[in-house]
């Protein structure tokens, strides 16, 4: 009797294990299989992004570059390349690898989704700029083409992501590279930042901490083998050449930069002084930017500094008849003309 009961127990346990492992759809075996396939798809899409980045920058895509970009061992990178070749997404070309037509189409789809998410995260959320790239990396693999198209329409079909990278169209068209590296400029040249490289993350964090952004106008003051010193938004910045090489710029006319230099931040207004708003810094994004716009801080609006707390921060400004308190870090992002150029307040 005891032996029969033991046998029945063992059979029941085996059935339970079999159900847990192999139950259709929800079984552990099928979940692990889906996870494995999902992980392979993620690796393939990341590899295609790297190959496209190499193609766009006109640098060779190699086993070494792929292993470094995806943090893979040499053997894993080789296996991934073999899989891409099997799927006819890449092909060997003189020691390096290039995208096939199908591979390029898939790569542009993933790049488009990634950059749309970065644009959304920068404009519509309060997420720190150093987190945009990683968050977009997570979302790009689970976003369908239809969802990406809806996201693009919602944001007005943006052409560039917040780092200045072009966003491919739904048809797969992408704007060509533009500009040159800031490290290539000479003293006295004036330029506009059009792209900030967001990888590696540690370097991007340093550039963000400097307050640099696409659209910022800069003037190179000094260029040596050790440093690049330049002015932007009425502040001086000093970068090592290796860091300056992560900024792409387009050289502009001197008088345009001179016009920018006539601007200053709202935070420098003395009590009783008035000025006219010329714009809000591109560093102010998302909910914070919308709040300032809702308060009436738009180009042409006259503002006056009326009150300041005993500690000096925050300060109160008269804006369209209302008294608005702003922290210094907020006022720093609001550009105004000099008081003497603002004219009488209407």
C-alpha positions as CSV (number, residue, x, y, z in Angstrom):
1,X,0.0,0.0,0.0
2,X,2.8,2.4,0.9
3,X,4.6,1.6,-2.3
4,X,1.5,2.3,-4.4
5,X,1.0,5.6,-2.6
6,X,4.7,6.6,-3.2
7,X,4.4,5.7,-6.9
8,X,1.2,7.8,-7.2
9,X,2.9,10.7,-5.5
10,X,5.9,10.5,-7.8
11,X,3.7,10.3,-10.9
12,X,1.6,13.3,-9.6
13,X,4.8,15.3,-9.0
14,X,6.1,14.5,-12.4
15,X,2.8,15.6,-14.0
16,X,3.0,18.9,-12.0
17,X,6.6,19.5,-13.2
18,X,5.6,18.7,-16.8
19,X,2.7,21.1,-16.6
20,X,4.9,23.9,-15.1
21,X,7.5,23.3,-17.8
22,X,5.6,22.6,-20.9
23,X,2.1,24.1,-20.4
24,X,1.3,25.8,-23.8
25,X,2.3,29.5,-23.9
26,X,2.7,29.9,-20.1
27,X,5.0,27.0,-19.4
28,X,8.5,27.7,-18.2
29,X,10.0,26.1,-21.3
30,X,8.0,28.3,-23.7
31,X,8.7,31.4,-21.6
32,X,12.5,30.7,-21.8
33,X,12.2,30.1,-25.5
34,X,10.4,33.4,-26.1
35,X,13.0,35.2,-23.9
36,X,15.8,33.6,-25.8
37,X,14.3,34.7,-29.1
38,X,13.6,38.1,-27.7
39,X,17.2,38.4,-26.6
40,X,18.5,37.3,-30.0
41,X,16.2,39.9,-31.7
42,X,17.6,42.7,-29.4
43,X,21.2,41.7,-30.1
44,X,20.4,41.6,-33.9
45,X,18.8,45.1,-33.8
46,X,21.6,46.5,-31.7
47,X,24.1,45.1,-34.2
48,X,22.2,46.6,-37.1
49,X,22.2,50.0,-35.3
50,X,26.0,49.8,-34.9
51,X,26.5,48.8,-38.5
52,X,24.3,51.8,-39.6
53,X,26.2,54.1,-37.3
54,X,29.5,53.0,-39.0
55,X,28.0,53.4,-42.4
56,X,26.7,56.9,-41.6
57,X,30.1,58.0,-40.1
58,X,31.9,56.3,-43.0
59,X,34.0,54.1,-40.7
60,X,34.4,50.3,-41.1
61,X,32.1,47.9,-39.2
62,X,34.4,45.1,-37.9
63,X,34.2,42.3,-35.4
64,X,36.3,44.5,-33.0
65,X,34.0,47.5,-33.3
66,X,30.9,45.4,-32.9
67,X,32.3,43.6,-29.8
68,X,33.2,47.0,-28.3
69,X,29.9,48.6,-29.1
70,X,27.8,45.8,-27.7
71,X,30.2,44.7,-24.9
72,X,30.6,41.2,-26.4
73,X,33.5,38.8,-26.4
74,X,35.2,38.1,-29.7
75,X,33.5,34.7,-30.0
76,X,30.0,36.1,-29.3
77,X,30.5,38.9,-31.8
78,X,31.6,36.4,-34.4
79,X,28.6,34.3,-33.8
80,X,26.3,37.4,-34.1
81,X,27.9,38.4,-37.4
82,X,27.4,34.8,-38.7
83,X,23.7,35.1,-37.7
84,X,23.4,38.4,-39.5
85,X,25.0,36.9,-42.6
86,X,22.7,33.9,-42.4
87,X,19.7,36.3,-42.3
88,X,21.2,38.3,-45.2
89,X,21.2,41.5,-43.2
90,X,25.0,42.1,-43.6
91,X,27.7,41.0,-46.0
92,X,31.4,40.8,-45.8
93,X,33.4,43.4,-47.7
94,X,37.1,43.4,-47.6
95,X,37.6,42.6,-43.9
96,X,34.7,44.6,-42.7
97,X,30.9,44.2,-42.9
98,X,28.2,46.3,-44.6
99,X,24.5,46.3,-44.5
100,X,22.4,44.7,-47.2
101,X,19.3,46.5,-48.5
102,X,17.1,44.6,-46.0
103,X,19.6,45.2,-43.2
104,X,19.7,48.9,-43.8
105,X,15.9,49.0,-43.9
106,X,15.7,47.2,-40.5
107,X,18.5,49.4,-39.1
108,X,16.8,52.6,-40.1
109,X,13.5,51.4,-38.5
110,X,15.2,50.8,-35.1
111,X,17.2,54.1,-35.3
112,X,14.0,56.0,-36.1
113,X,12.2,54.5,-33.1
114,X,15.1,55.1,-30.8
115,X,15.5,58.8,-31.8
116,X,11.8,59.4,-31.7
117,X,11.7,58.2,-28.1
118,X,14.7,60.4,-27.2
119,X,12.8,63.4,-28.6
120,X,9.7,62.4,-26.6
121,X,11.6,61.9,-23.4
122,X,13.4,65.3,-23.8
123,X,10.3,67.3,-24.7
124,X,7.5,65.6,-22.8
125,X,9.0,64.3,-19.6
126,X,11.3,65.5,-16.8
127,X,13.8,62.7,-17.3
128,X,17.4,63.7,-16.8
129,X,19.2,64.1,-20.1
130,X,21.8,61.5,-19.1
131,X,19.0,58.9,-19.0
132,X,17.4,59.6,-22.4
133,X,19.6,57.2,-24.3
134,X,19.3,54.2,-21.9
135,X,15.5,54.6,-21.7
136,X,15.1,54.8,-25.4
137,X,17.3,51.7,-25.8
138,X,14.7,49.8,-23.6
139,X,11.7,51.1,-25.5
140,X,13.0,50.8,-29.1
141,X,12.7,47.0,-29.1
142,X,9.1,46.8,-28.0
143,X,7.7,49.6,-30.1
144,X,6.0,48.7,-33.4
145,X,6.3,50.7,-36.6
146,X,2.7,51.8,-36.2
147,X,3.3,53.1,-32.6
148,X,6.4,54.9,-33.8
149,X,4.4,56.6,-36.6
150,X,1.8,57.7,-34.0
151,X,4.5,59.1,-31.8
152,X,6.0,61.0,-34.6
153,X,2.6,62.6,-35.5
154,X,2.0,63.5,-31.9
155,X,5.3,65.4,-31.8
156,X,4.8,67.1,-35.2
157,X,7.2,64.8,-37.2
158,X,10.5,66.1,-35.6
159,X,13.5,66.0,-37.9
160,X,16.2,65.7,-35.2
161,X,16.6,64.1,-31.8
162,X,17.7,66.2,-28.7
163,X,21.3,65.4,-29.4
164,X,21.1,66.8,-33.0
165,X,21.0,63.3,-34.7
166,X,18.7,63.2,-37.7
167,X,15.5,61.1,-37.3
168,X,14.9,58.8,-40.3
169,X,11.5,59.3,-42.0
170,X,9.0,56.5,-42.1
171,X,10.1,55.9,-45.7
172,X,13.7,55.4,-44.6
173,X,15.2,58.7,-45.7
174,X,17.8,60.3,-43.4
175,X,19.5,63.7,-43.5
176,X,23.3,63.6,-44.4
177,X,26.0,64.4,-41.9
178,X,26.7,68.1,-41.4
179,X,29.3,70.3,-39.7
180,X,32.8,69.6,-38.3
181,X,34.2,68.9,-34.8
182,X,34.6,71.7,-32.4
183,X,38.2,70.5,-31.8
184,X,39.0,71.3,-35.4
185,X,38.1,75.0,-35.1
186,X,40.8,77.7,-34.6
187,X,40.8,80.7,-32.2
188,X,38.4,83.4,-33.3
189,X,36.0,81.2,-35.2
190,X,32.3,81.4,-34.4
191,X,30.0,78.4,-34.7
192,X,26.7,76.8,-33.7
193,X,26.6,73.4,-32.0
194,X,24.4,71.0,-34.1
195,X,25.2,67.7,-32.5
196,X,26.4,66.3,-29.1
197,X,27.6,62.8,-29.1
198,X,25.7,60.8,-26.3
199,X,28.1,57.9,-26.1
200,X,30.0,57.1,-24.0
201,X,27.6,58.1,-21.2
202,X,30.3,59.4,-18.9
203,X,31.5,61.9,-21.6
204,X,28.0,63.0,-22.4
205,X,27.3,63.6,-18.7
206,X,30.3,66.0,-18.6
207,X,29.0,67.9,-21.6
208,X,25.6,68.2,-20.1
209,X,27.1,69.4,-16.9
210,X,28.8,72.2,-18.9
211,X,25.4,73.3,-20.0
212,X,26.1,72.6,-23.7
213,X,23.2,71.9,-26.1
214,X,22.4,71.8,-29.9
215,X,21.6,75.3,-31.1
216,X,24.1,77.0,-28.8
217,X,26.4,79.6,-30.4
218,X,30.0,79.5,-29.4
219,X,33.2,81.5,-30.1
220,X,36.6,79.7,-29.8
221,X,38.9,81.9,-27.6
222,X,41.9,79.6,-27.4
223,X,43.0,76.4,-29.0
224,X,46.0,74.4,-27.7
225,X,47.0,70.7,-27.8
226,X,45.7,70.6,-24.2
227,X,42.5,72.5,-24.3
228,X,39.8,74.2,-26.3
229,X,38.5,77.4,-24.6
230,X,35.3,78.9,-25.9
231,X,32.4,81.2,-25.0
232,X,28.7,80.3,-25.2
233,X,25.6,81.9,-23.5
234,X,27.9,84.5,-21.9
235,X,29.9,81.8,-20.1
236,X,33.4,80.5,-20.7
237,X,33.9,76.7,-21.2
238,X,37.2,74.8,-21.2
239,X,37.3,71.2,-22.6
240,X,40.1,68.8,-23.4
241,X,40.4,68.3,-27.2
242,X,39.1,64.7,-26.8
243,X,35.9,66.0,-25.2
244,X,35.6,68.9,-27.7
245,X,35.6,66.2,-30.4
246,X,32.2,65.0,-29.2
247,X,30.7,68.3,-30.3
248,X,29.8,68.9,-34.0
249,X,29.4,72.5,-35.1
250,X,28.6,74.6,-38.2
251,X,30.7,77.8,-38.6
252,X,28.5,80.9,-38.6
253,X,28.9,84.6,-39.3
254,X,30.5,86.8,-36.7
255,X,27.7,89.3,-36.5
256,X,25.2,86.6,-35.7
257,X,27.2,85.6,-32.7
258,X,27.6,89.2,-31.7
259,X,23.8,89.5,-31.6
260,X,23.7,86.5,-29.3
261,X,26.3,88.1,-27.0
262,X,24.0,91.1,-26.5
263,X,21.6,88.8,-24.6
264,X,21.8,87.9,-20.9
265,X,19.9,85.8,-18.4
266,X,16.9,87.1,-16.5
267,X,18.7,86.1,-13.3
268,X,21.2,89.0,-13.6
269,X,18.5,91.8,-13.5
270,X,18.9,94.1,-10.5
271,X,15.8,95.1,-8.5
272,X,13.8,97.8,-10.4
273,X,15.4,96.9,-13.7
274,X,13.3,95.7,-16.6
275,X,14.0,93.8,-19.8
276,X,12.4,92.1,-22.7
277,X,12.3,88.3,-23.1
278,X,14.0,87.0,-26.2
279,X,13.6,83.3,-25.6
280,X,14.0,80.3,-23.3
281,X,17.2,78.2,-23.4
282,X,17.0,74.9,-25.2
283,X,18.2,73.3,-21.9
284,X,14.7,74.0,-20.5
285,X,12.5,71.2,-21.7
286,X,9.3,69.3,-21.0
287,X,7.0,70.3,-18.2
288,X,9.3,73.1,-17.0
289,X,9.3,74.7,-20.4
290,X,5.6,74.5,-20.7
291,X,5.1,76.0,-17.3
292,X,7.2,79.1,-18.2
293,X,5.3,79.5,-21.4
294,X,2.0,79.2,-19.6
295,X,3.2,82.0,-17.2
296,X,3.5,84.3,-20.3
297,X,7.3,84.1,-20.6
298,X,7.5,84.3,-24.4
299,X,9.5,86.4,-26.8
300,X,8.6,90.1,-26.6
301,X,7.2,89.9,-23.0
302,X,8.5,92.7,-20.7
303,X,9.7,91.6,-17.3
304,X,10.8,93.5,-14.2
305,X,12.7,92.4,-11.1
306,X,10.7,93.6,-8.1
307,X,11.5,91.4,-5.1
308,X,14.2,89.2,-3.8
309,X,14.3,86.9,-0.8
310,X,16.7,87.6,2.0
311,X,18.9,84.7,0.8
312,X,18.9,86.1,-2.7
313,X,16.9,83.1,-4.2
314,X,14.2,83.0,-5.3
315,X,13.3,86.3,-6.9
316,X,10.0,87.8,-7.9
317,X,9.4,89.2,-11.4
318,X,6.5,91.3,-12.7
319,X,5.2,89.5,-15.9
320,X,2.1,90.8,-17.6
321,X,0.8,92.3,-14.4
322,X,1.4,89.3,-12.3
323,X,4.2,88.7,-9.7
324,X,6.0,85.4,-10.4
325,X,8.6,83.8,-8.2
326,X,11.4,82.0,-10.0
327,X,14.5,80.2,-8.7
328,X,17.8,81.3,-10.0
329,X,18.3,78.1,-11.9
330,X,15.0,78.8,-13.7
331,X,15.8,82.5,-14.4
332,X,19.2,81.5,-15.8
333,X,17.4,79.7,-18.6
334,X,15.4,82.8,-19.7
335,X,17.2,85.1,-22.1
336,X,16.4,88.8,-22.1
337,X,17.8,91.9,-23.8
338,X,19.7,94.5,-21.9
339,X,17.4,96.9,-20.0
340,X,18.5,99.9,-22.1
341,X,17.6,98.0,-25.3
342,X,14.3,96.9,-24.1
343,X,12.5,100.2,-24.4
344,X,9.7,101.5,-22.2
345,X,7.3,99.0,-20.9
346,X,3.9,99.4,-22.6
